[in-house]
Amino acid sequence: MSIDPYAVPHDELRSAIAEERIALADDLTHLTGAEWRTSSLCAGWTVHEVVAHVSQSGFPHTWAWIASAIRHGGPDGGEDVRTRARAARYTPSELVEQLRESATSTYRLPLSGRWDPYVDLLVHGQDALRPLGRTHPVPIRLLAPALTFAWRSPLYGVRRRLRTVRFVATDLDWTAGDGPLELRGPAADLLLAVTGRPAGLTGLTGTGRDAAVAALAG
């Protein structure tokens, strides 16, 4: 079933965000210098740059974000420039410490939803650590509503791009979509696919897989 993310109490979600920031910081602490320089699942970004991006989410940066978007052709261009600048400015250990410092922060960018920081953390944790062959388990507790939020979000657009596909998690009670094709597998892999990561498809099967491969390659 599709679980309504807005039925989850604010305090429960805030607690989950804090726990995930700390858990991600703990796992990042053990990376080697070569691993920090490895390409992540985010095209064009190293692991260092992904962490530079996600570690800023708890610190107010609204006006810098707006100014950079205006100067660099929109939010994506602005974020890319700012992320590379943060990675050049801060060492890996400093970025890990920033994750810890911001663990309980409730800040988020204007117009973003209250689930955006959590989904961002879950996905970018995989972006950073999966290419290294390191395990960073995605917490199951709020994964179903996080999946629903990402599936509905116009930011990712999967609901529109894969309207013929029904998504089915095999490790928790979650489905979305009512198309004739089916894409099934672990919820963590579904989350990567829903947020546009082709790497998530490696753990997924079903009649909708070819459609998903084509959509994520576009």
C-alpha positions in Angstrom: 0.0 0.0 0.0 1.0 3.6 -0.5 1.5 5.3 3.0 0.7 8.9 3.4 3.9 10.7 4.4 1.9 13.6 5.9 0.3 11.3 8.5 3.7 10.9 10.2 4.1 13.3 13.2 6.6 16.1 12.8 8.6 15.0 15.9 9.0 11.4 14.5 10.3 12.7 11.2 12.7 15.2 12.9 14.0 12.4 15.1 14.6 10.2 12.1 16.5 13.0 10.3 18.8 13.6 13.3 19.5 9.8 13.6 20.3 9.5 9.9 22.7 12.5 10.0 24.6 10.9 12.9 24.6 7.4 11.3 25.9 8.8 8.0 28.6 10.8 9.8 29.6 7.7 11.6 30.0 5.7 8.4 31.8 8.5 6.5 34.4 8.7 9.3 36.0 5.5 8.2 36.6 6.5 4.5 40.1 6.7 3.1 41.5 9.6 1.1 41.1 7.6 -2.1 37.5 6.9 -1.3 36.7 10.5 -0.8 38.0 11.2 -4.3 35.9 8.4 -5.9 33.1 9.2 -8.3 29.7 8.9 -6.6 26.3 8.0 -8.0 25.7 11.7 -8.7 27.0 12.3 -12.2 30.0 14.6 -12.1 30.4 14.6 -8.3 32.9 12.8 -6.1 32.0 11.4 -2.7 33.6 14.5 -1.2 31.3 16.7 -3.3 28.2 14.7 -2.4 29.0 15.1 1.3 29.7 18.8 0.8 26.2 19.0 -0.6 24.3 17.0 2.0 26.2 18.4 5.0 24.9 22.0 4.3 21.2 21.0 4.5 20.9 21.8 8.2 22.5 25.2 8.0 20.5 28.3 6.8 21.6 29.2 3.2 18.5 30.5 1.6 19.9 33.8 0.2 23.2 32.2 -1.0 21.1 29.5 -2.7 18.9 32.0 -4.5 21.9 34.2 -5.5 23.8 31.2 -6.9 20.7 30.0 -8.8 20.3 33.4 -10.5 24.0 33.7 -11.4 24.4 30.1 -12.7 21.3 29.5 -14.8 18.9 28.0 -12.2 18.8 25.8 -9.1 20.8 22.9 -10.6 23.6 25.0 -12.0 23.7 27.1 -8.8 23.8 24.0 -6.6 26.6 22.5 -8.6 28.8 25.6 -8.3 28.1 26.0 -4.6 28.8 22.3 -3.9 32.1 22.3 -5.7 33.1 25.4 -3.8 32.2 23.8 -0.4 34.2 20.7 -1.3 37.2 22.9 -2.1 36.7 24.9 1.2 36.1 22.1 3.7 38.1 18.9 4.4 36.2 15.6 4.6 36.6 15.6 8.4 35.1 19.1 8.6 32.1 18.1 6.5 31.5 15.0 8.7 31.6 17.3 11.8 29.1 19.6 10.1 26.7 16.7 9.7 26.9 16.0 13.4 26.5 19.6 14.4 23.4 20.0 12.3 21.8 16.7 13.4 18.8 18.3 15.1 18.4 21.3 12.8 14.9 21.8 11.4 16.0 24.3 8.6 15.0 23.6 5.0 14.9 25.7 1.9 11.7 27.7 1.1 9.1 25.8 -0.9 10.7 22.4 0.0 8.6 19.8 1.8 9.3 18.6 5.3 10.3 15.2 3.9 12.9 16.6 1.4 15.8 16.7 3.9 15.2 13.1 4.9 14.9 11.8 1.4 17.9 13.8 0.5 19.9 12.2 3.3 18.8 8.7 2.5 19.6 9.0 -1.2 22.9 10.8 -0.9 24.1 8.4 1.7 23.7 5.7 -0.9 25.2 8.0 -3.6 28.3 8.3 -1.5 28.8 4.8 -0.1 27.5 2.3 -2.7 30.2 3.0 -5.2 32.8 2.2 -2.5 31.3 -1.2 -1.8 30.5 0.0 1.7 27.2 -0.8 3.5 25.1 2.0 4.8 21.6 0.4 5.6 18.6 2.6 4.8 16.4 2.7 7.9 13.2 0.8 7.4 11.2 2.7 10.1 10.0 5.6 7.8 11.1 4.2 4.4 7.6 3.5 3.2 6.3 7.1 3.6 9.7 8.5 2.3 9.1 6.3 -0.8 5.6 7.7 -1.2 6.8 11.3 -0.9 9.6 10.7 -3.5 7.2 8.9 -5.9 4.7 11.8 -5.7 7.3 14.6 -5.9 7.4 16.6 -9.1 11.1 17.1 -8.4 11.8 13.5 -9.5 8.9 13.1 -11.9 8.8 9.3 -11.8 5.0 9.2 -11.4 4.7 11.0 -14.7 7.6 9.3 -16.5 6.7 5.8 -15.5 2.9 6.0 -15.4 2.7 2.5 -16.9 4.7 0.9 -14.0 3.5 -0.3 -10.6 6.2 -0.2 -7.9 6.3 -3.1 -5.3 8.7 -3.3 -2.3 9.6 -6.9 -1.4 10.9 -6.1 2.1 8.1 -3.9 3.4 4.4 -3.3 2.8 4.6 -0.6 0.1 3.3 -0.2 -3.5 2.7 2.8 -5.8 1.2 3.2 -9.2 -1.5 1.1 -11.0 0.1 0.5 -14.4 0.1 -2.9 -16.2 3.9 -3.3 -15.7 5.6 -4.1 -12.4 8.9 -3.2 -10.9 9.8 -5.0 -7.7 12.6 -5.3 -5.2 14.1 -4.0 -2.0 12.7 -0.6 -0.9 16.1 1.0 -0.7 16.7 0.1 -4.4 13.2 1.4 -5.3 14.1 4.7 -3.6 17.2 5.1 -5.8 15.2 4.3 -8.9 12.3 6.6 -7.9 14.9 9.5 -7.4 16.5 8.9 -10.8 19.5 6.6 -10.0 20.0 3.9 -12.6 22.1 2.0 -10.0 19.0 1.2 -8.1 17.8 -0.9 -11.0 20.4 -3.6 -10.3 18.4 -4.9 -7.4 15.0 -4.7 -9.2 13.1 -7.1 -11.4 9.8 -7.3 -13.2 8.0 -6.5 -16.5 8.5 -2.8 -15.9 12.3 -3.0 -15.7 13.0 -2.2 -19.4 10.7 0.9 -19.2 12.5 2.0 -16.1 15.9 1.6 -17.7 14.8 3.6 -20.7 13.3 6.4 -18.5 16.3 6.7 -16.3 18.7 6.7 -19.2 16.9 9.8 -20.7 
